Amino acid sequence: GKIAYSIGFGAFTLIVSLLTMFFMLRDGPRLLEPSLDLIPLPRDKATALLQRMADTIRAVFVGVVLVALIQGTIAGVTYAFAGAPSPLLLALATTVLCVIPLLGAPVIYVPVGLSLLAQGKPIAGAAVLIVGFGIISQIDNFLRPFFIGARVPLHPMAIFFSLLGGVLALGPIGIMAGPVLLTLLLGLQEVVRERRQALLLAPM
């Protein structure tokens, strides 16, 4: 009941998030002019802010996909060495689920590990669970902020907490919303600071 609902809701919001990122990246240039007309900022400041948001969306999209591929590869190698059936299919399923936060890879590697244990293969089952909990489920906490931080001028820790806060507040769609909101707030703070400095320097 609740597990199936969580999986279904997570998958739905993830699809919405990825589709939103895809169309924003594809149709961004066509949406630029209407967006500039709506933003109550000088045109150069609004353009710079939108560019930073576009860079963040692109970085999040690439980071999520790359990390999921790395996690799926590690999982696939582990399944193969442990002797799990259809390791390639299991690796593909793990890759897809790794994109879904707060759910992800454990949906695959926990049943695989327990199944191997039940089959009298304690070393193989324990290896799958150890690699799963110790590496596959943890690696995104380090790699995702690194990949995103390499493409946008944000500190990896700021990206980590924006991802975490976005996911906790909004679910899977928070993967995109968290860093984008952080970029937006920092951009607006920069505009406000520049205006305050200009007012202080202006002749009385």
C-alpha positions in Angstrom: 0.0 0.0 0.0 2.2 2.8 1.3 5.3 1.5 -0.3 3.6 1.2 -3.7 2.2 4.7 -3.3 5.6 6.1 -2.4 7.3 4.4 -5.4 4.5 5.5 -7.8 4.5 9.1 -6.5 8.3 9.3 -6.5 8.4 8.0 -10.1 5.7 10.5 -11.2 7.4 13.5 -9.7 10.8 12.4 -11.0 9.4 12.1 -14.5 7.8 15.6 -14.1 11.1 17.0 -12.9 13.2 15.4 -15.7 10.7 16.5 -18.3 10.7 20.1 -16.9 14.5 20.2 -17.1 14.5 18.8 -20.6 12.0 21.3 -22.0 13.7 24.2 -20.1 17.0 23.3 -21.7 15.5 22.7 -25.1 13.2 25.7 -25.3 15.2 28.1 -23.1 16.2 30.5 -25.9 12.6 30.9 -27.0 11.5 31.7 -23.5 14.2 34.2 -22.9 12.5 37.3 -24.2 9.1 36.7 -22.5 10.9 36.0 -19.2 13.0 39.2 -19.5 9.7 41.2 -19.9 8.3 39.7 -16.7 11.3 40.1 -14.5 11.3 43.6 -12.7 15.1 44.0 -13.0 17.4 45.8 -15.5 17.8 43.8 -18.6 21.4 43.0 -18.1 20.9 41.8 -14.6 17.8 39.7 -15.6 19.8 38.1 -18.4 22.7 37.2 -16.1 20.3 35.8 -13.5 18.4 33.6 -16.1 21.8 32.4 -17.5 22.9 31.3 -14.1 19.6 29.5 -13.5 20.0 27.8 -16.9 23.5 26.7 -16.1 22.3 25.3 -12.8 19.5 23.3 -14.4 21.9 21.9 -17.0 24.4 21.0 -14.3 21.8 19.3 -12.2 20.5 17.3 -15.1 24.0 16.2 -16.1 25.0 15.5 -12.5 21.9 13.4 -11.8 22.4 11.3 -14.9 26.1 10.8 -14.5 25.9 9.8 -10.8 23.0 7.3 -11.5 25.1 5.7 -14.3 28.1 5.3 -11.9 25.9 3.8 -9.2 24.3 1.4 -11.7 27.7 0.4 -13.0 29.0 -0.4 -9.5 25.8 -2.3 -8.7 26.0 -4.3 -12.0 29.6 -5.3 -11.3 28.6 -6.3 -7.7 25.6 -8.3 -8.9 27.8 -10.1 -11.5 30.5 -11.1 -9.0 27.9 -12.1 -6.4 26.3 -14.5 -9.0 22.9 -12.8 -9.0 20.6 -13.7 -11.9 20.4 -11.2 -14.8 23.0 -8.7 -13.5 22.7 -6.5 -16.5 18.9 -6.1 -16.1 19.3 -5.5 -12.3 22.0 -2.9 -13.0 19.6 -1.1 -15.4 16.8 -1.1 -12.9 19.2 0.2 -10.2 20.4 3.0 -12.5 16.8 4.1 -13.1 16.0 4.0 -9.4 19.1 5.8 -8.3 17.7 8.9 -9.8 14.8 8.8 -7.3 15.9 10.2 -3.9 14.8 8.8 -0.6 14.0 5.5 -2.4 16.4 4.5 -5.1 18.8 1.6 -5.3 17.9 -0.2 -2.0 14.6 -1.3 -3.8 16.9 -3.5 -5.9 20.0 -4.5 -4.0 18.3 -5.3 -0.7 16.0 -8.0 -2.2 19.0 -9.3 -4.2 21.2 -9.5 -1.1 18.5 -11.2 1.0 17.8 -13.6 -1.8 21.4 -14.7 -2.0 21.5 -15.1 1.8 18.4 -17.3 1.6 20.0 -19.4 -1.1 22.9 -20.3 1.3 25.4 -17.8 -0.2 26.2 -15.7 2.8 29.4 -14.1 1.4 27.7 -13.1 -1.9 24.6 -11.8 -0.1 26.6 -9.8 2.5 28.8 -8.4 -0.2 25.8 -7.1 -2.1 24.3 -5.5 1.0 27.7 -4.0 2.1 28.4 -2.5 -1.3 24.9 -1.3 -1.6 24.6 0.5 1.8 28.2 1.5 2.0 28.9 2.7 -1.5 25.9 2.8 -3.9 23.6 4.6 -1.5 26.3 7.0 -0.2 28.3 7.9 -3.4 25.6 10.3 -4.6 26.1 12.5 -1.5 29.6 13.2 -2.6 29.6 12.9 -6.4 26.4 14.8 -7.2 27.5 18.0 -5.5 31.0 17.6 -7.1 29.6 17.2 -10.6 27.1 20.1 -10.2 29.7 22.3 -8.5 32.1 21.8 -11.4 29.6 23.5 -13.7 28.2 26.2 -11.6 30.0 28.7 -9.2 28.5 27.2 -6.0 30.4 25.5 -3.2 29.8 21.7 -3.0 28.4 22.0 0.5 25.9 24.6 -0.6 24.8 22.3 -3.4 24.6 19.3 -1.1 22.3 21.1 1.4 20.2 22.6 -1.4 19.7 19.2 -2.9 18.9 17.7 0.5 16.5 20.5 1.5 14.8 20.4 -1.9 14.2 16.7 -1.7 13.0 16.8 1.9 10.6 19.7 1.2 9.4 18.8 -2.4 10.3 15.2 -3.0 12.1 14.1 -6.2 11.4 17.4 -8.0 13.5 19.1 -5.3 16.6 17.7 -7.0 16.1 20.5 -9.5 14.1 23.0 -7.4 16.6 23.2 -4.6 19.8 24.3 -6.5 17.7 26.5 -8.8 16.1 28.3 -5.8 19.5 28.7 -4.2 20.9 30.2 -7.5 17.9 32.5 -7.7 18.2 33.7 -4.1 22.0 34.3 -4.4 21.4 36.2 -7.7 18.8 38.4 -6.2 21.0 39.0 -3.1 23.7 40.2 -5.4 21.4 42.6 -7.2 20.1 44.0 -3.9 23.7 44.5 -2.6 24.8 46.3 -5.8 21.8 48.6 -5.6 22.5 49.4 -1.9 26.1 50.2 -2.7 25.0 52.4 -5.6 22.6 54.3 -3.3 25.3 54.8 -0.7 27.8 56.1 -3.3 25.3 58.3 -5.0 25.7 62.1 -4.3 23.3 63.5 -1.8 
